[in-house]
Amino acid sequence: MTPPRKSSEGSRYLYEGFDAAAARIEANERVAEERWAALDYRLSQIDAVLERLEKRIWVGVYGVAAFLLAQMGEALIHAAVK
């Protein structure tokens, strides 16, 4: 039988039982939560990079289209002048 515990005396682990399996499960759950948070953060960064890349690609596509339209317009003007 253990002596009654006073509120200001010693560690609670001296008087209470310690369930190692539960502590291990809790630690694994905390690690899994941290890994999930890190994965979520990294995926959000990758998503932002992909959005910026997509915008740059569309700017390039529109630039090429504008160049081709300008060339076509120039050819039409030269044909109309002759």
C-alpha positions in Angstrom: 0.0 0.0 0.0 1.3 3.4 -1.0 1.2 6.3 1.4 -1.2 9.1 0.7 0.2 11.9 -1.5 0.5 15.4 -0.3 -0.2 18.0 -3.0 3.3 19.6 -2.7 5.4 16.5 -2.2 7.5 14.8 -4.8 6.7 13.6 -8.3 3.3 12.1 -9.2 5.1 9.2 -10.8 6.2 8.0 -7.3 2.6 7.4 -6.3 0.7 6.8 -9.6 1.1 3.9 -11.9 2.7 4.5 -15.3 1.3 2.8 -18.4 4.2 2.6 -20.9 2.0 1.3 -23.7 -0.4 4.3 -23.5 2.5 6.7 -23.3 4.1 5.1 -26.3 0.8 5.3 -28.3 0.4 9.0 -27.3 3.9 9.8 -28.4 3.4 8.0 -31.7 0.2 9.9 -32.2 1.9 13.2 -31.6 4.7 12.3 -34.0 2.1 11.3 -36.6 0.3 14.7 -36.1 3.5 16.6 -36.5 4.4 14.7 -39.6 1.0 15.3 -41.1 1.2 19.0 -40.3 4.7 19.1 -42.0 3.3 17.2 -45.0 0.3 19.6 -45.3 2.7 22.6 -45.1 5.0 21.2 -47.7 2.1 20.3 -50.0 0.7 23.9 -49.7 4.1 25.2 -50.7 4.3 22.9 -53.7 0.8 24.0 -54.7 1.7 27.7 -54.6 4.8 27.0 -56.7 2.7 25.1 -59.3 0.2 27.9 -59.4 3.0 30.5 -60.1 4.5 28.2 -62.8 1.0 27.8 -64.4 0.7 31.6 -64.5 4.1 31.9 -66.1 3.3 29.3 -68.7 0.0 31.1 -69.6 1.9 34.4 -69.9 4.3 32.7 -72.3 1.4 31.1 -74.4 -0.4 34.5 -74.6 2.9 36.1 -75.6 3.5 33.7 -78.4 -0.1 34.1 -79.6 0.3 37.9 -79.5 3.5 37.7 -81.5 1.9 35.5 -84.1 -1.1 37.8 -84.4 1.2 40.8 -84.7 3.1 39.0 -87.5 -0.1 38.1 -89.2 -1.3 41.8 -88.9 2.0 43.0 -90.3 1.8 40.6 -93.3 -1.8 41.8 -94.0 -0.7 45.4 -93.9 2.2 44.8 -96.2 -0.1 42.9 -98.6 -2.7 45.7 -98.5 -0.1 48.3 -99.3 1.3 46.6 -102.4 
